[in-house]
Amino acid sequence: MYVAETAYPFTLADDDGWENTINTEAKLLAGYAATQAGQAAWWRDLLSVVETVPEGLGLGAFWWDAAWTAVKGNGWDPADPSSKNAWENQVMFDYDGVPTHAQTWFAHP
């Protein structure tokens, strides 16, 4: 079993002028703030569920899209360098390009 195309915001703030898919508190999951700590906790908890699938059948999760940052040319339309995306607040890099705390899970044994 895999979890596919999943993501969670590290902020509700917009960085590229295109309205984010998750942009209000009402769209968040209870107990998981739109902060780096909330994103990291959500990722940890999701992967903990995957790890407990019986008979070792929990194989992993695929983040959508961990590196889809708000930089010119990285938008919805690859032919339009001025296009933007609505997911930049759900990546694993903050708006300065620094890895978010969610990436610490990859050191998990």
TIVO-2410 file (N, C-alpha, C; in nm, 3 decimals):
# residues 109
REC num residu      c1      c2      c3 atome chaine
REC   1      M   0.083  -0.117   0.000     N      A
REC   1      M   0.000   0.000   0.000    CA      A
REC   1      M   0.088   0.124   0.000     C      A
REC   2      Y   0.052   0.219  -0.083     N      A
REC   2      Y   0.116   0.350  -0.087    CA      A
REC   2      Y   0.010   0.458  -0.063     C      A
REC   3      V   0.051   0.566  -0.006     N      A
REC   3      V  -0.031   0.687  -0.004    CA      A
REC   3      V   0.025   0.773  -0.117     C      A
REC   4      A  -0.061   0.814  -0.208     N      A
REC   4      A  -0.014   0.887  -0.326    CA      A
REC   4      A  -0.066   1.030  -0.329     C      A
REC   5      E   0.017   1.118  -0.382     N      A
REC   5      E  -0.019   1.257  -0.406    CA      A
REC   5      E  -0.076   1.324  -0.281     C      A
REC   6      T   0.002   1.323  -0.175     N      A
REC   6      T  -0.040   1.384  -0.051    CA      A
REC   6      T   0.049   1.504  -0.020     C      A
REC   7      A   0.000   1.596   0.057     N      A
REC   7      A   0.078   1.715   0.096    CA      A
REC   7      A   0.006   1.784   0.210     C      A
REC   8      Y   0.077   1.872   0.278     N      A
REC   8      Y   0.017   1.951   0.386    CA      A
REC   8      Y   0.092   2.083   0.396     C      A
REC   9      P   0.022   2.192   0.427     N      A
REC   9      P   0.087   2.324   0.428    CA      A
REC   9      P   0.175   2.349   0.549     C      A
REC  10      F   0.283   2.423   0.526     N      A
REC  10      F   0.367   2.472   0.635    CA      A
REC  10      F   0.329   2.616   0.670     C      A
REC  11      T   0.241   2.675   0.591     N      A
REC  11      T   0.191   2.811   0.612    CA      A
REC  11      T   0.063   2.829   0.531     C      A
REC  12      L  -0.016   2.929   0.567     N      A
REC  12      L  -0.131   2.967   0.485    CA      A
REC  12      L  -0.097   3.087   0.398     C      A
REC  13      A   0.020   3.145   0.421     N      A
REC  13      A   0.062   3.263   0.344    CA      A
REC  13      A   0.088   3.226   0.198     C      A
REC  14      D   0.058   3.320   0.111     N      A
REC  14      D   0.081   3.304  -0.033    CA      A
REC  14      D   0.215   3.367  -0.069     C      A
REC  15      D   0.287   3.306  -0.162     N      A
REC  15      D   0.417   3.360  -0.201    CA      A
REC  15      D   0.424   3.400  -0.348     C      A
REC  16      D   0.326   3.361  -0.429     N      A
REC  16      D   0.339   3.390  -0.572    CA      A
REC  16      D   0.220   3.463  -0.633     C      A
REC  17      G   0.123   3.503  -0.550     N      A
REC  17      G   0.009   3.579  -0.601    CA      A
REC  17      G  -0.101   3.494  -0.661     C      A
REC  18      W  -0.089   3.363  -0.654     N      A
REC  18      W  -0.194   3.274  -0.702    CA      A
REC  18      W  -0.254   3.209  -0.578     C      A
REC  19      E  -0.385   3.217  -0.560     N      A
REC  19      E  -0.450   3.166  -0.440    CA      A
REC  19      E  -0.413   3.020  -0.414     C      A
REC  20      N  -0.372   2.991  -0.293     N      A
REC  20      N  -0.332   2.855  -0.256    CA      A
REC  20      N  -0.452   2.762  -0.243     C      A
REC  21      T  -0.431   2.637  -0.270     N      A
REC  21      T  -0.536   2.535  -0.257    CA      A
REC  21      T  -0.584   2.526  -0.112     C      A
REC  22      I  -0.491   2.524  -0.019     N      A
REC  22      I  -0.526   2.530   0.124    CA      A
REC  22      I  -0.484   2.668   0.172     C      A
REC  23      N  -0.584   2.751   0.200     N      A
REC  23      N  -0.554   2.891   0.231    CA      A
REC  23      N  -0.630   2.947   0.350     C      A
REC  24      T  -0.705   2.862   0.420     N      A
REC  24      T  -0.777   2.906   0.539    CA      A
REC  24      T  -0.767   2.799   0.647     C      A
REC  25      E  -0.785   2.843   0.772     N      A
REC  25      E  -0.783   2.750   0.885    CA      A
REC  25      E  -0.890   2.641   0.868     C      A
REC  26      A  -1.003   2.675   0.807     N      A
REC  26      A  -1.113   2.580   0.791    CA      A
REC  26      A  -1.075   2.461   0.704     C      A
REC  27      K  -0.973   2.475   0.622     N      A
REC  27      K  -0.930   2.365   0.534    CA      A
REC  27      K  -0.824   2.276   0.597     C      A
REC  28      L  -0.781   2.308   0.718     N      A
REC  28      L  -0.679   2.229   0.786    CA      A
REC  28      L  -0.741   2.111   0.860     C      A
REC  29      L  -0.659   2.011   0.885     N      A
REC  29      L  -0.701   1.899   0.967    CA      A
REC  29      L  -0.688   1.936   1.114     C      A
REC  30      A  -0.782   1.894   1.194     N      A
REC  30      A  -0.779   1.923   1.337    CA      A
REC  30      A  -0.649   1.870   1.398     C      A
REC  31      G  -0.584   1.955   1.475     N      A
REC  31      G  -0.462   1.914   1.542    CA      A
REC  31      G  -0.334   1.939   1.465     C      A
REC  32      Y  -0.347   1.987   1.341     N      A
REC  32      Y  -0.229   2.011   1.258    CA      A
REC  32      Y  -0.234   2.154   1.204     C      A
REC  33      A  -0.159   2.241   1.268     N      A
REC  33      A  -0.154   2.381   1.226    CA      A
REC  33      A  -0.080   2.394   1.094     C      A
REC  34      A  -0.103   2.503   1.025     N      A
REC  34      A  -0.029   2.533   0.901    CA      A
REC  34      A   0.102   2.602   0.941     C      A
REC  35      T   0.187   2.523   1.004     N      A
REC  35      T   0.320   2.568   1.047    CA      A
REC  35      T   0.418   2.457   1.010     C      A
REC  36      Q   0.546   2.487   1.020     N      A
REC  36      Q   0.643   2.380   0.994    CA      A
REC  36      Q   0.626   2.265   1.093     C      A
REC  37      A   0.600   2.298   1.219     N      A
REC  37      A   0.579   2.193   1.319    CA      A
REC  37      A   0.452   2.112   1.287     C      A
REC  38      G   0.346   2.179   1.245     N      A
REC  38      G   0.222   2.110   1.209    CA      A
REC  38      G   0.239   2.022   1.088     C      A
REC  39      Q   0.310   2.072   0.986     N      A
REC  39      Q   0.337   1.992   0.867    CA      A
REC  39      Q   0.419   1.868   0.904     C      A
REC  40      A   0.521   1.887   0.986     N      A
REC  40      A   0.607   1.776   1.027    CA      A
REC  40      A   0.529   1.672   1.108     C      A
REC  41      A   0.442   1.718   1.198     N      A
REC  41      A   0.362   1.626   1.278    CA      A
REC  41      A   0.265   1.547   1.190     C      A
REC  42      W   0.202   1.615   1.095     N      A
REC  42      W   0.110   1.548   1.003    CA      A
REC  42      W   0.183   1.441   0.923     C      A
REC  43      W   0.300   1.473   0.868     N      A
REC  43      W   0.380   1.379   0.789    CA      A
REC  43      W   0.422   1.260   0.874     C      A
REC  44      R   0.469   1.288   0.996     N      A
REC  44      R   0.510   1.181   1.088    CA      A
REC  44      R   0.392   1.088   1.116     C      A
REC  45      D   0.277   1.146   1.146     N      A
REC  45      D   0.160   1.065   1.180    CA      A
REC  45      D   0.110   0.985   1.060     C      A
REC  46      L   0.109   1.045   0.944     N      A
REC  46      L   0.068   0.973   0.824    CA      A
REC  46      L   0.161   0.854   0.799     C      A
REC  47      L   0.290   0.877   0.807     N      A
REC  47      L   0.384   0.768   0.782    CA      A
REC  47      L   0.383   0.664   0.893     C      A
REC  48      S   0.347   0.704   1.013     N      A
REC  48      S   0.331   0.606   1.121    CA      A
REC  48      S   0.218   0.508   1.089     C      A
REC  49      V   0.111   0.558   1.031     N      A
REC  49      V   0.001   0.470   0.989    CA      A
REC  49      V   0.050   0.375   0.880     C      A
REC  50      V   0.120   0.427   0.782     N      A
REC  50      V   0.173   0.343   0.674    CA      A
REC  50      V   0.263   0.234   0.732     C      A
REC  51      E   0.347   0.269   0.828     N      A
REC  51      E   0.438   0.172   0.888    CA      A
REC  51      E   0.366   0.060   0.963     C      A
REC  52      T   0.244   0.084   1.008     N      A
REC  52      T   0.172  -0.017   1.085    CA      A
REC  52      T   0.079  -0.105   1.001     C      A
REC  53      V   0.079  -0.088   0.871     N      A
REC  53      V  -0.003  -0.175   0.787    CA      A
REC  53      V   0.047  -0.319   0.806     C      A
REC  54      P  -0.043  -0.412   0.833     N      A
REC  54      P  -0.002  -0.550   0.861    CA      A
REC  54      P   0.082  -0.613   0.751     C      A
REC  55      E   0.166  -0.706   0.792     N      A
REC  55      E   0.249  -0.788   0.704    CA      A
REC  55      E   0.347  -0.704   0.622     C      A
REC  56      G   0.384  -0.586   0.673     N      A
REC  56      G   0.482  -0.505   0.603    CA      A
REC  56      G   0.435  -0.451   0.469     C      A
REC  57      L   0.304  -0.445   0.450     N      A
REC  57      L   0.250  -0.402   0.320    CA      A
REC  57      L   0.239  -0.251   0.307     C      A
REC  58      G   0.270  -0.177   0.412     N      A
REC  58      G   0.274  -0.031   0.404    CA      A
REC  58      G   0.409   0.008   0.345     C      A
REC  59      L   0.410   0.046   0.221     N      A
REC  59      L   0.536   0.064   0.148    CA      A
REC  59      L   0.585   0.207   0.141     C      A
REC  60      G   0.500   0.306   0.167     N      A
REC  60      G   0.548   0.444   0.163    CA      A
REC  60      G   0.442   0.543   0.121     C      A
REC  61      A   0.488   0.665   0.099     N      A
REC  61      A   0.399   0.775   0.060    CA      A
REC  61      A   0.471   0.863  -0.041     C      A
REC  62      F   0.395   0.921  -0.130     N      A
REC  62      F   0.447   1.011  -0.232    CA      A
REC  62      F   0.390   1.150  -0.210     C      A
REC  63      W   0.478   1.245  -0.184     N      A
REC  63      W   0.438   1.384  -0.159    CA      A
REC  63      W   0.407   1.451  -0.292     C      A
REC  64      W   0.298   1.528  -0.296     N      A
REC  64      W   0.264   1.606  -0.415    CA      A
REC  64      W   0.286   1.753  -0.385     C      A
REC  65      D   0.361   1.816  -0.444     N      A
REC  65      D   0.491   1.793  -0.507    CA      A
REC  65      D   0.591   1.860  -0.414     C      A
REC  66      A   0.678   1.785  -0.355     N      A
REC  66      A   0.766   1.832  -0.248    CA      A
REC  66      A   0.854   1.950  -0.286     C      A
REC  67      A   0.879   1.969  -0.413     N      A
REC  67      A   0.969   2.077  -0.457    CA      A
REC  67      A   0.902   2.177  -0.550     C      A
REC  68      W   0.770   2.184  -0.551     N      A
REC  68      W   0.700   2.275  -0.640    CA      A
REC  68      W   0.693   2.414  -0.577     C      A
REC  69      T   0.808   2.474  -0.564     N      A
REC  69      T   0.821   2.604  -0.498    CA      A
REC  69      T   0.775   2.718  -0.588     C      A
REC  70      A   0.756   2.833  -0.528     N      A
REC  70      A   0.709   2.951  -0.601    CA      A
REC  70      A   0.826   3.026  -0.661     C      A
REC  71      V   0.881   2.972  -0.767     N      A
REC  71      V   0.987   3.040  -0.840    CA      A
REC  71      V   0.944   3.055  -0.985     C      A
REC  72      K   0.992   3.158  -1.050     N      A
REC  72      K   0.955   3.185  -1.189    CA      A
REC  72      K   0.983   3.062  -1.275     C      A
REC  73      G   0.885   3.025  -1.356     N      A
REC  73      G   0.900   2.911  -1.445    CA      A
REC  73      G   0.862   2.778  -1.382     C      A
REC  74      N   0.813   2.781  -1.259     N      A
REC  74      N   0.778   2.657  -1.189    CA      A
REC  74      N   0.628   2.652  -1.162     C      A
REC  75      G   0.548   2.703  -1.256     N      A
REC  75      G   0.403   2.711  -1.238    CA      A
REC  75      G   0.329   2.600  -1.308     C      A
REC  76      W   0.197   2.620  -1.318     N      A
REC  76      W   0.109   2.519  -1.379    CA      A
REC  76      W   0.141   2.494  -1.526     C      A
REC  77      D   0.182   2.596  -1.596     N      A
REC  77      D   0.202   2.583  -1.740    CA      A
REC  77      D   0.351   2.590  -1.773     C      A
REC  78      P   0.414   2.477  -1.805     N      A
REC  78      P   0.558   2.479  -1.833    CA      A
REC  78      P   0.595   2.564  -1.955     C      A
REC  79      A   0.498   2.593  -2.041     N      A
REC  79      A   0.526   2.676  -2.158    CA      A
REC  79      A   0.515   2.825  -2.126     C      A
REC  80      D   0.466   2.857  -2.007     N      A
REC  80      D   0.447   2.997  -1.967    CA      A
REC  80      D   0.529   3.025  -1.841     C      A
REC  81      P   0.648   3.085  -1.856     N      A
REC  81      P   0.734   3.108  -1.739    CA      A
REC  81      P   0.673   3.202  -1.635     C      A
REC  82      S   0.566   3.274  -1.670     N      A
REC  82      S   0.503   3.362  -1.572    CA      A
REC  82      S   0.390   3.293  -1.496     C      A
REC  83      S   0.361   3.166  -1.530     N      A
REC  83      S   0.253   3.096  -1.459    CA      A
REC  83      S   0.295   3.067  -1.315     C      A
REC  84      K   0.198   3.042  -1.233     N      A
REC  84      K   0.222   3.021  -1.091    CA      A
REC  84      K   0.157   2.891  -1.048     C      A
REC  85      N   0.168   2.858  -0.916     N      A
REC  85      N   0.102   2.738  -0.869    CA      A
REC  85      N   0.027   2.764  -0.740     C      A
REC  86      A  -0.067   2.677  -0.708     N      A
REC  86      A  -0.149   2.693  -0.589    CA      A
REC  86      A  -0.104   2.600  -0.477     C      A
REC  87      W   0.014   2.543  -0.491     N      A
REC  87      W   0.063   2.444  -0.395    CA      A
REC  87      W   0.191   2.487  -0.325     C      A
REC  88      E   0.242   2.606  -0.350     N      A
REC  88      E   0.374   2.642  -0.296    CA      A
REC  88      E   0.380   2.644  -0.145     C      A
REC  89      N   0.264   2.653  -0.079     N      A
REC  89      N   0.265   2.649   0.068    CA      A
REC  89      N   0.257   2.507   0.122     C      A
REC  90      Q   0.258   2.408   0.034     N      A
REC  90      Q   0.251   2.268   0.075    CA      A
REC  90      Q   0.375   2.189   0.036     C      A
REC  91      V   0.481   2.257   0.004     N      A
REC  91      V   0.603   2.189  -0.034    CA      A
REC  91      V   0.690   2.162   0.088     C      A
REC  92      M   0.804   2.098   0.068     N      A
REC  92      M   0.896   2.067   0.177    CA      A
REC  92      M   1.013   2.164   0.182     C      A
REC  93      F   0.991   2.284   0.128     N      A
REC  93      F   1.090   2.392   0.133    CA      A
REC  93      F   1.016   2.520   0.165     C      A
REC  94      D   1.068   2.600   0.259     N      A
REC  94      D   1.001   2.725   0.291    CA      A
REC  94      D   1.022   2.826   0.179     C      A
REC  95      Y   0.970   2.945   0.195     N      A
REC  95      Y   0.976   3.045   0.089    CA      A
REC  95      Y   1.116   3.101   0.065     C      A
REC  96      D   1.211   3.063   0.148     N      A
REC  96      D   1.351   3.098   0.126    CA      A
REC  96      D   1.430   2.980   0.068     C      A
REC  97      G   1.360   2.869   0.039     N      A
REC  97      G   1.426   2.751  -0.018    CA      A
REC  97      G   1.491   2.660   0.084     C      A
REC  98      V   1.465   2.685   0.212     N      A
REC  98      V   1.522   2.604   0.320    CA      A
REC  98      V   1.430   2.484   0.345     C      A
REC  99      P   1.484   2.363   0.362     N      A
REC  99      P   1.399   2.247   0.389    CA      A
REC  99      P   1.312   2.270   0.513     C      A
REC 100      T   1.186   2.229   0.505     N      A
REC 100      T   1.097   2.240   0.621    CA      A
REC 100      T   1.127   2.127   0.719     C      A
REC 101      H   1.074   2.141   0.839     N      A
REC 101      H   1.096   2.041   0.943    CA      A
REC 101      H   1.043   1.904   0.906     C      A
REC 102      A   0.948   1.897   0.814     N      A
REC 102      A   0.894   1.767   0.772    CA      A
REC 102      A   1.003   1.677   0.715     C      A
REC 103      Q   1.106   1.736   0.660     N      A
REC 103      Q   1.214   1.655   0.602    CA      A
REC 103      Q   1.295   1.580   0.706     C      A
REC 104      T   1.285   1.620   0.833     N      A
REC 104      T   1.360   1.548   0.935    CA      A
REC 104      T   1.317   1.403   0.947     C      A
REC 105      W   1.195   1.373   0.901     N      A
REC 105      W   1.147   1.235   0.908    CA      A
REC 105      W   1.238   1.142   0.828     C      A
REC 106      F   1.303   1.191   0.725     N      A
REC 106      F   1.385   1.104   0.641    CA      A
REC 106      F   1.505   1.047   0.715     C      A
REC 107      A   1.533   1.097   0.834     N      A
REC 107      A   1.637   1.038   0.919    CA      A
REC 107      A   1.579   0.927   1.006     C      A
REC 108      H   1.451   0.901   0.993     N      A
REC 108      H   1.379   0.798   1.070    CA      A
REC 108      H   1.438   0.660   1.039     C      A
REC 109      P   1.468   0.585   1.145     N      A
REC 109      P   1.528   0.451   1.120    CA      A
REC 109      P   1.432   0.353   1.058     C      A
***
